[in-house]
Structure formats: C-alpha cells, structure tokens
Amino acid sequence: MLISTKGRYALQVMIDLAESGDENYVALNTIAERQGISKKYLEAIIKDLVHMDMVKGLRGKGGGYKINVDPGKCTAWDVISACEENFISVSCVSDDHFTCPKKTLCKTLPMWIRLDKNLKEFFEQYTLSDLINNGS
C-alpha cells in the first residue's frame, strides 16, 4: 500500500487552507506556489476536496478556495481517503462488491482487515489542527 502524492498533497493543501483561515478565499496559484505543487495537479486535488465538501470554491475576482471543515475535527484519514481511490491493503477487504472465491477459507483475511482498521485508526488520531501544531 502506497499513499500517493495526491493523498499527501491533499493533506498539505488542507493544512495550508486551514492556516489561511475560513474568511478569505486563496487563489489556486497561491496554494500551488506555497506548496510547490503544479497548478494542473492541484486542480485535480481541489476537485476531489470540493466534491467531498471539504473545500469551497469561488470564481471570479477575489475568488479561490477556502476550507469548509473544522480543522479541529477533520482528520488526516478524512483528507487522505477523500483523494485516494482504493486506500486498502488488499482487494478482498474492499467495499466495492469484490467477492473473493476463497474468502471463507482464507487464513490471512483477518490480518488484512486488522491492518486496514489499524491504518484508519492511526490517521484518525491526527486532525488538521494537530498537524498545524507539529503533530502533537
């Protein structure tokens, strides 16, 4: 399992917007420059975050993006899982209607389920506010 740059950058973007506050919109160019992310790649990330209602966008002069969640309640898991398509260890633990023919006989399935649960619990420990304050 690999957290892609999309998931990692989404977390950076959300922290950036949280630090900017929820009063002013921040231009996409500004975020891209501050985070060292190409504008084109950032557009795809922002699209996912807007779709998940984590970010609000405004077009036109003075437009841009701003955070739409409480940084003290939004977890790293919320952000990463919003942008990662299949954030699971193995396909047989997927909720996407995948049915493994060996599921009832598999001796390793409980281990994979536990791994995914532990991973989720780990990332749920960290809110955006925690990360802004150096992960403490």
Contact map, one row per residue, 1 for C-alpha under 8 A:
1110000000000000000000000000000000000000000000000000000000000000000000000000000000000011100000000000000000000000000000000000000000000000
1111000000000000000000000000000000000000000000000000000000000000000000000000000000000000000000000000000000000000000000000000000000000000
1111111100000000000000000000000000000000000000000000000000000000000000000000000000010010000000000000000000000000000000000000000000000000
0111111100000000000000000000000000000000000000000000000000000000000000000000000000010000000000000000000000000000000000000000000000000000
0011111110000000000000000000000000000000000000000000000000000000000000000000000000000000000000000000000000000000000000000000000000000000
0011111111000000000000000000000000000000000010000000000000000000000000000000000000110000000000000000000000000000000000000000000000000000
0011111111100000000000000000000000000000000000000000000000000000000000000000001111110000000000000000000000000000000000000000000000000000
0011111111110000000000000000000000000000000000000000000000000000000000000000000100000000000000000000000000000000000000000000000000000000
0000111111111000000000000000000000001000000010000000000000000000000000000000000000000000000000000000000000000000000000000000000000000000
0000011111111100000000000000000000000000000011001000000000000000000000000000001100100000000000000000000000000000000000000000000000000000
0000001111111110000000000000000000000000000000000000000000000000000000000001001100000000000000000000000000000000000000000000000000000000
0000000111111111000000000000000000100000000000000000000000000000000000000000000000000000000000000000000000000000000000000000000000000000
0000000011111111100000000000001000100000000000000000000000000000000000000000000000000000000000000000000000000000000000000000000000000000
0000000001111111110000000000000000000000000000000000000000000000001000000000001000000000000000000000000000000000000000000000000100000000
0000000000111111111000000000000000000000000000000000000000000000000000000000000000000000000000000000000000000000000000000000000110110000
0000000000011111111100000000001000000000000000000000000000000000000000000000000000000000000000000000000000000000000000000000000000000000
0000000000001111111111000100000000000000000000000000000000000000111000000000000000000000000000000000000000000000000000000000000000000000
0000000000000111111111000000000000000000000000000000000000000000011000100000000000000000000000000000000000000000000000000000000110000000
0000000000000011111110000000000000000000000000000000000000000000000000000000000000000000000000000000000000000000000000000000000000010000
0000000000000001111111010100000000000000000000000000000000000000010000000000000000000000000000000000000000000000000000000000000000000000
0000000000000000111111110000000000000000000000000000000000000000011000000000000000000000000000000000000000000000000000000000000000000000
0000000000000000110111111000000000000000000000000000000000000000011100000000000000000000000000000000000000000000000000000000000000000000
0000000000000000000011111000000000000000000000000000000000000000010000000000000000000000000000000000000000000000000000000000000000000000
0000000000000000000111111100000000000000000000000000000000000000010000000000000000000000000000000000000000000000000000000000000000000000
0000000000000000000001111110000000000000000000000000000011000111110000000000000000000000000000000000000000000000000000000000000000000000
0000000000000000100100011111011000000000000000000000000000000011110000000000000000000000000000000000000000000000000000000000000000000000
0000000000000000000000001111111000000000000000000000000000000111100000000000000000000000000000000000000000000000000000000000000000000000
0000000000000000000000000111111100000010011000000000000000000001100000000000000000000000000000000000000000000000000000000000000000000000
0000000000000000000000000011111110000010000000000000000000000000000000000000000000000000000000000000000000000000000000000000000000000000
0000000000000000000000000111111111000000000000000000000000000000000000000000000000000000000000000000000000000000000000000000000000000000
0000000000001001000000000111111111101000000000000000000000000000000000000000000000000000000000000000000000000000000000000000000000000000
0000000000000000000000000001111111111110010000000000000000000000000000000000000000000000000000000000000000000000000000000000000000000000
0000000000000000000000000000111111111100000000000000000000000000000000000000000000000000000000000000000000000000000000000000000000000000
0000000000000000000000000000011111110000000000000000000000000000000000000000000000000000000000000000000000000000000000000000000000000000
0000000000011000000000000000001111111000000000000000000000000000000000000000000000000000000000000000000000000000000000000000000000000000
0000000000000000000000000000000111111100000000000000000000000000000000000000000000000000000000000000000000000000000000000000000000000000
0000000010000000000000000000001110111110110000000000000000000000000000000000000000000000000000000000000000000000000000000000000000000000
0000000000000000000000000000000110011111110000000000000000000000000000000000000000000000000000000000000000000000000000000000000000000000
0000000000000000000000000001100100001111111000000000000000000000000000000000000000000000000000000000000000000000000000000000000000000000
0000000000000000000000000000000000000111111100000000000000000000000000000000000000000000000000000000000000000000000000000000000000000000
0000000000000000000000000000000000001111111110000000000000000000000000000000000000000000000000000000000000000000000000000000000000000000
0000000000000000000000000001000100001111111111000000000000000000000000000000000000000000000000000000000000000000000000000000000000000000
0000000000000000000000000001000000000011111111100000000000000000000000000000000000000000000000000000000000000000000000000000000000000000
0000000000000000000000000000000000000001111111110000000000000000000000000000000000000000000000000000000000000000000000000000000000000000
0000010011000000000000000000000000000000111111111000000000000000000000000000000000100000000000000000000000000000000000000000000000000000
0000000001000000000000000000000000000000011111111100001000000000000000000000000000000000000000000000000000000000000000000000000000000000
0000000000000000000000000000000000000000001111111110000000000000000000000000000000000000000000000000000000000000000000000000000000000000
0000000000000000000000000000000000000000000111111111000000000000000000000000000001100000000000000000000000000000000000000000000000000000
0000000001000000000000000000000000000000000011111111111000000000000000000000001001100000000000000000000000000000000000000000000000000000
0000000000000000000000000000000000000000000001111111111110000000000000000000000000000000000000000000000000000000000000000000000000000000
0000000000000000000000000000000000000000000000111111110000000000000000000000000000000000000000000000000000000000000000000000000000000000
0000000000000000000000000000000000000000000000011111111000000000000000000000000001000000000000000000000000000000000000000000000000000000
0000000000000000000000000000000000000000000000001111111100000000000100000000000000000000000000000000000000000000000000000000000000000000
0000000000000000000000000000000000000000000000001111111100000000001110000000000000000000000000000000000000000000000000000000000000000000
0000000000000000000000000000000000000000000001001101111110000000111110000000000000000000000000000000000000000000000000000000000000000000
0000000000000000000000000000000000000000000000000100111111000000111100000000000000000000000000000000000000000000000000000000000000000000
0000000000000000000000001000000000000000000000000100001111100011110000000000000000000000000000000000000000000000000000000000000000000000
0000000000000000000000001000000000000000000000000000000111110111100000000000000000000000000000000000000000000000000000000000000000000000
0000000000000000000000000000000000000000000000000000000011111111000000000000000000000000000000000000000000000000000000000000000000000000
0000000000000000000000000000000000000000000000000000000001111110000000000000000000000000000000000000000000000000000000000000000000000000
0000000000000000000000000000000000000000000000000000000000111110000000000000000000000000000000000000000000000000000000000000000000000000
0000000000000000000000001010000000000000000000000000000001111111000000000000000000000000000000000000000000000000000000000000000000000000
0000000000000000000000001110000000000000000000000000000011111111100000000000000000000000000000000000000000000000000000000000000000000000
0000000000000000000000001111000000000000000000000000000011100111110000000000000000000000000000000000000000000000000000000000000000000000
0000000000000000100000001111000000000000000000000000001111000011111000000000000000000000000000000000000000000000000000000000000000000000
0000000000000000110111111100000000000000000000000000001110000001111100000000000000000000000000000000000000000000000000000000000000000000
0000000000000100110011000000000000000000000000000000011100000000111110000000000000000000000000000000000000000000000000000000000000000000
0000000000000000000001000000000000000000000000000000111100000000011111000000000000000000000000000000000000000000000000000000000000000000
0000000000000000000000000000000000000000000000000000011000000000001111101100000000000000000000000000000000000000000000000000000000000000
0000000000000000000000000000000000000000000000000000000000000000000111111100000000000000000000000000000000000000000000000000000000000000
0000000000000000010000000000000000000000000000000000000000000000000011111110000000000000000000000000000000000000000000000000001110000000
0000000000000000000000000000000000000000000000000000000000000000000001111110000000000000000000000000000000000000000000000000001111000000
0000000000000000000000000000000000000000000000000000000000000000000011111110000000000000000000000000000000000000000000000000001100000000
0000000000000000000000000000000000000000000000000000000000000000000011111111011000000000000000000000000000000000000000000000001100000000
0000000000000000000000000000000000000000000000000000000000000000000000111111111000000000000000000000000000000000000000000011111100000000
0000000000100000000000000000000000000000000000000000000000000000000000000111111100000000000000000000000000000000000000000011111100000000
0000000000000000000000000000000000000000000000000000000000000000000000000011111110000000000000000000000000000000000000010011000000000000
0000000000000000000000000000000000000000000000000000000000000000000000000111111111000000000000000000000000000000000000000001000000000000
0000001001100100000000000000000000000000000000001000000000000000000000000111111111100000000000000000000000000000000000000000000000000000
0000001101100000000000000000000000000000000000000000000000000000000000000001111111110000000000000000000000000000000000000000000000000000
0000001000000000000000000000000000000000000000000000000000000000000000000000111111111010000000000000000000000000000000000000000000000000
0000001000000000000000000000000000000000000000011001000000000000000000000000011111111000000000000000000000000000000000000000000000000000
0000011001000000000000000000000000000000000010011000000000000000000000000000001111111000000000000000000000000000000000000000000000000000
0011011000000000000000000000000000000000000000000000000000000000000000000000000111111110000000000000000000000000000000000000000000000000
0000000000000000000000000000000000000000000000000000000000000000000000000000000011111110000000000000000000000000000000000000000000000000
0000000000000000000000000000000000000000000000000000000000000000000000000000000000011111000001000000000000000000000000000000000000000000
1010000000000000000000000000000000000000000000000000000000000000000000000000000010011111100000000000000000000000000000000000000000000000
1000000000000000000000000000000000000000000000000000000000000000000000000000000000000111111011000000000000000000000100000000000000000000
1000000000000000000000000000000000000000000000000000000000000000000000000000000000000011111010000000000000000001001100000000000000000000
0000000000000000000000000000000000000000000000000000000000000000000000000000000000000001111111000000000000000001000000000000000000000000
0000000000000000000000000000000000000000000000000000000000000000000000000000000000000001111111000100000000000000000000000000000000000000
0000000000000000000000000000000000000000000000000000000000000000000000000000000000000000011111000111001000001000000000000000000000000000
0000000000000000000000000000000000000000000000000000000000000000000000000000000000000001111111100000000000001001100000000000000000000000
0000000000000000000000000000000000000000000000000000000000000000000000000000000000000101011111111100000000000000000000000000000000000000
0000000000000000000000000000000000000000000000000000000000000000000000000000000000000000000011111100000000000000000000000000000000000000
0000000000000000000000000000000000000000000000000000000000000000000000000000000000000000000001111100000000000000000000000000000000000000
0000000000000000000000000000000000000000000000000000000000000000000000000000000000000000000001111110000000000000000000000000000000000000
0000000000000000000000000000000000000000000000000000000000000000000000000000000000000000001101111111000000000000000000000000000000000000
0000000000000000000000000000000000000000000000000000000000000000000000000000000000000000000100001111101000000000000000000000000000000000
0000000000000000000000000000000000000000000000000000000000000000000000000000000000000000000100000111111000000000000000000000000000000000
0000000000000000000000000000000000000000000000000000000000000000000000000000000000000000000000000011111100000000000000000000000000000000
0000000000000000000000000000000000000000000000000000000000000000000000000000000000000000000000000001111111000000000000000000000000000000
0000000000000000000000000000000000000000000000000000000000000000000000000000000000000000000100000011111111001000000000000000000000000000
0000000000000000000000000000000000000000000000000000000000000000000000000000000000000000000000000000111111000000000000000000000000000000
0000000000000000000000000000000000000000000000000000000000000000000000000000000000000000000000000000011111100000000000000000000000000000
0000000000000000000000000000000000000000000000000000000000000000000000000000000000000000000000000000011111111000000000000000000000000000
0000000000000000000000000000000000000000000000000000000000000000000000000000000000000000000000000000000011111100000000000000000000000000
0000000000000000000000000000000000000000000000000000000000000000000000000000000000000000000000000000000001111111000000000000000000000000
0000000000000000000000000000000000000000000000000000000000000000000000000000000000000000000110000000001001111111100000000000000000000000
0000000000000000000000000000000000000000000000000000000000000000000000000000000000000000000000000000000000111111110000000000000000000000
0000000000000000000000000000000000000000000000000000000000000000000000000000000000000000000000000000000000011111111000000000000000000000
0000000000000000000000000000000000000000000000000000000000000000000000000000000000000000110010000000000000011111111100000000000000000000
0000000000000000000000000000000000000000000000000000000000000000000000000000000000000000000010000000000000001111111110000000000000000000
0000000000000000000000000000000000000000000000000000000000000000000000000000000000000000000000000000000000000111111111000000000000000000
0000000000000000000000000000000000000000000000000000000000000000000000000000000000000000100000000000000000000011111111100000000000000000
0000000000000000000000000000000000000000000000000000000000000000000000000000000000000001100000000000000000000001111111110000000000000000
0000000000000000000000000000000000000000000000000000000000000000000000000000000000000000000000000000000000000000111111111000000000000000
0000000000000000000000000000000000000000000000000000000000000000000000000000000000000000000000000000000000000000011111111100000000000000
0000000000000000000000000000000000000000000000000000000000000000000000000000000000000000000000000000000000000000001111111110000000000000
0000000000000000000000000000000000000000000000000000000000000000000000000000100000000000000000000000000000000000000111111111000000000000
0000000000000000000000000000000000000000000000000000000000000000000000000000000000000000000000000000000000000000000011111111100000000000
0000000000000000000000000000000000000000000000000000000000000000000000000000000000000000000000000000000000000000000001111111110000000000
0000000000000000000000000000000000000000000000000000000000000000000000000011100000000000000000000000000000000000000000111111110000000000
0000000000000000000000000000000000000000000000000000000000000000000000000011110000000000000000000000000000000000000000011111111000000000
0000000000000000000000000000000000000000000000000000000000000000000000000011000000000000000000000000000000000000000000001111111000000000
0000000000000000000000000000000000000000000000000000000000000000000000000011000000000000000000000000000000000000000000000111111111100010
0000000000000000000000000000000000000000000000000000000000000000000000111111000000000000000000000000000000000000000000000001111111100000
0000000000000110010000000000000000000000000000000000000000000000000000111111000000000000000000000000000000000000000000000000011111110000
0000000000000010010000000000000000000000000000000000000000000000000000110000000000000000000000000000000000000000000000000000011111111000
0000000000000000000000000000000000000000000000000000000000000000000000010000000000000000000000000000000000000000000000000000011111111111
0000000000000010000000000000000000000000000000000000000000000000000000000000000000000000000000000000000000000000000000000000011111111111
0000000000000010001000000000000000000000000000000000000000000000000000000000000000000000000000000000000000000000000000000000000111111110
0000000000000000000000000000000000000000000000000000000000000000000000000000000000000000000000000000000000000000000000000000000011111111
0000000000000000000000000000000000000000000000000000000000000000000000000000000000000000000000000000000000000000000000000000000001111111
0000000000000000000000000000000000000000000000000000000000000000000000000000000000000000000000000000000000000000000000000000010001111111
0000000000000000000000000000000000000000000000000000000000000000000000000000000000000000000000000000000000000000000000000000000001101111
